[in-house]
């Protein structure tokens, strides 16, 4: 999970030199243009072979942003093997810079299915969140859509607690409590010592985040 330019850094080069002076480290271009593409093609061929025996499948899709705010589209298929074993394969997580209109999303989803040589008739249904653009995209493709239960439950809970002053106050107090331990090293260390002293699991405190379902 390190960037490719790690192989050009002095510390890494010194470490490899200590391990084996005879070893000549390949360039970053070799890893990015040769090794990683080979790994990708090998993995894709293995998955394609597995999917060639699949008669029908269901899928899930979502639009999201990376840590560097780059927009991405993910598409995952779920299917049963001949032995009735449930398998899940994420086929694409692609850079999606186009405007997130229903038409663009619909075309993006079609492109994924086409690139993996699936027929639309093989897809039983697709599960998405309730984003109007995504919902409309499935309608444009004339696909059967299954609502995401997790998203529906999250929306129901959010709606039920947003106007309750008691819950708002409790969440506010919890945020202050979590902030105290998250931003003060001494407090965090004291919490760990106390957990250990009382034979409690050394859990860290959770931060409430609107985008992380159930965190409240």
C-alpha positions in Angstrom: 0.0 0.0 0.0 2.9 2.3 -0.6 3.4 4.6 -3.6 5.5 3.3 -6.5 8.1 6.0 -6.1 9.1 4.3 -2.8 11.7 2.4 -4.9 13.5 5.7 -5.6 13.7 6.9 -2.0 17.1 6.9 -0.3 16.0 5.1 2.8 14.5 2.2 0.9 17.5 2.0 -1.4 19.9 1.9 1.6 17.8 -0.8 3.3 17.9 -3.0 0.1 21.6 -2.4 -0.2 22.1 -3.7 3.3 20.1 -6.8 2.6 21.8 -7.7 -0.7 24.4 -5.4 -2.4 24.1 -7.5 -5.6 20.4 -6.7 -6.1 19.6 -4.0 -8.6 16.2 -2.5 -7.9 14.0 -2.0 -11.0 12.9 1.6 -11.8 9.5 3.0 -10.8 8.5 2.9 -14.5 9.2 -0.9 -14.6 6.7 -1.4 -11.8 4.1 1.0 -13.2 4.4 -0.1 -16.9 5.3 -3.8 -16.6 4.7 -5.4 -13.2 1.4 -3.9 -12.2 -0.2 -4.3 -15.7 0.9 -8.0 -15.7 -0.6 -8.5 -12.3 -3.8 -6.8 -13.5 -4.1 -8.9 -16.6 -3.5 -12.1 -14.7 -6.1 -11.3 -12.1 -8.6 -10.2 -14.8 -8.1 -13.5 -16.8 -8.7 -15.5 -13.6 -11.9 -13.7 -12.8 -13.1 -13.8 -16.5 -12.6 -17.5 -16.5 -14.7 -17.8 -13.3 -17.4 -15.6 -14.7 -17.6 -17.5 -18.0 -19.5 -20.2 -16.1 -22.0 -17.8 -14.6 -25.6 -18.0 -15.9 -27.2 -15.2 -13.9 -25.9 -12.6 -11.4 -27.0 -9.7 -9.3 -25.0 -6.5 -8.9 -24.4 -3.6 -6.6 -23.0 -0.2 -7.6 -22.0 3.1 -5.9 -20.5 6.4 -6.7 -17.9 7.8 -4.2 -14.9 9.9 -3.8 -11.3 8.9 -3.0 -9.2 10.5 -0.2 -7.9 12.8 -2.9 -11.6 13.7 -3.9 -11.3 11.9 -7.2 -14.8 10.6 -8.3 -15.1 6.9 -8.8 -17.7 4.3 -9.9 -17.7 0.8 -8.5 -19.5 -2.2 -9.9 -19.7 -5.6 -8.0 -21.4 -8.8 -9.1 -22.7 -11.6 -6.8 -23.5 -15.1 -8.1 -23.9 -18.7 -7.1 -21.5 -21.5 -8.3 -22.7 -24.9 -9.3 -22.1 -26.0 -5.7 -24.4 -23.2 -4.5 -21.5 -21.2 -3.0 -22.1 -17.4 -3.0 -19.3 -15.5 -4.7 -18.7 -11.8 -4.9 -16.3 -10.1 -7.4 -15.7 -6.3 -7.7 -15.3 -6.0 -11.5 -14.5 -2.3 -11.7 -13.6 0.7 -9.6 -13.0 3.3 -12.3 -12.2 7.0 -12.4 -15.5 8.7 -13.3 -14.8 12.4 -14.0 -17.9 12.9 -16.1 -20.8 14.9 -14.7 -22.9 12.5 -12.5 -26.0 12.8 -14.6 -28.4 9.8 -15.0 -27.4 9.4 -18.6 -23.7 9.3 -17.9 -24.1 6.8 -15.0 -26.3 4.6 -17.1 -23.7 4.5 -19.9 -20.9 3.9 -17.4 -22.7 0.9 -16.0 -23.4 -0.5 -19.5 -19.7 -0.1 -20.4 -18.7 -2.3 -17.4 -21.1 -5.1 -18.3 -20.0 -4.9 -22.0 -16.3 -4.9 -21.1 -16.8 -8.2 -19.2 -18.9 -9.7 -22.0 -22.0 -10.1 -19.9 -25.5 -9.9 -21.4 -27.9 -7.5 -19.8 -30.4 -10.4 -19.6 -28.1 -12.2 -17.2 -28.5 -9.5 -14.6 -31.4 -10.4 -12.3 -31.4 -7.0 -10.5 -29.1 -4.2 -9.3 -28.9 -2.8 -5.8 -28.2 1.0 -5.4 -28.8 3.7 -2.8 -31.6 6.2 -3.3 -29.7 8.9 -5.2 -32.1 10.3 -7.8 -29.5 10.2 -10.5 -28.6 6.6 -9.9 -32.2 5.5 -9.6 -32.9 7.2 -12.9 -29.9 5.6 -14.5 -31.2 2.1 -13.7 -34.6 3.2 -15.2 -32.8 4.4 -18.4 -31.1 1.0 -18.7 -34.5 -0.7 -18.0 -32.9 -2.8 -15.2 -34.7 -4.2 -12.2 -33.6 -2.2 -9.1 -33.5 -3.4 -5.5 -33.2 -0.7 -2.9 -30.3 -0.8 -0.5 -31.7 -1.9 2.9 -28.8 -0.4 4.8 -29.3 3.0 3.2 -33.1 2.9 3.8 -32.5 2.0 7.4 -30.0 4.8 7.8 -32.4 7.4 6.3 -35.2 6.2 8.6 -33.0 6.5 11.7 -31.7 9.9 10.7 -35.3 11.1 10.1 -36.5 9.8 13.5 -33.8 11.5 15.6 -33.1 14.8 13.8 -35.8 16.8 15.6 -35.3 15.3 19.1 -33.5 17.8 21.3 -32.5 15.1 23.8 -30.7 13.0 21.2 -29.0 16.1 19.7 -27.7 17.0 23.2 -26.5 13.5 23.9 -24.6 13.4 20.5 -23.1 16.8 21.2 -21.8 15.6 24.6 -20.4 12.4 23.1 -18.6 14.4 20.4 -16.9 16.5 23.2 -16.0 13.4 25.1 -14.5 11.7 22.0 -12.7 14.9 21.1 -11.1 15.0 24.5 -9.5 11.6 24.1 -8.7 12.0 20.4 -6.9 15.3 20.6 -5.0 14.8 23.8 -2.2 12.2 23.9 -2.1 12.0 27.7 -5.8 11.4 27.9 -5.6 8.7 25.2 -2.7 6.9 27.1 -4.6 7.2 30.4 -7.7 5.6 28.8 -5.6 2.6 27.5 -4.1 2.1 31.0 -7.5 2.2 32.6 -8.9 -0.3 30.1 -6.0 -2.6 30.8 -6.3 -2.2 34.6 -10.0 -3.2 34.5 -9.4 -6.0 32.0 -11.5 -4.3 29.3 -10.9 -4.5 25.5 -8.6 -1.7 24.4 -11.2 -0.1 22.0 -10.7 3.4 20.6 -13.6 5.9 20.7 -15.7 6.3 17.5 -16.2 9.7 15.9 -19.7 10.6 14.6 -19.6 11.1 10.8 -22.7 11.8 8.7 -21.2 9.9 5.7 -20.5 6.8 7.9 -23.8 5.0 8.4 -24.6 4.1 12.0 -21.8 6.1 13.5 -24.2 8.3 15.5 
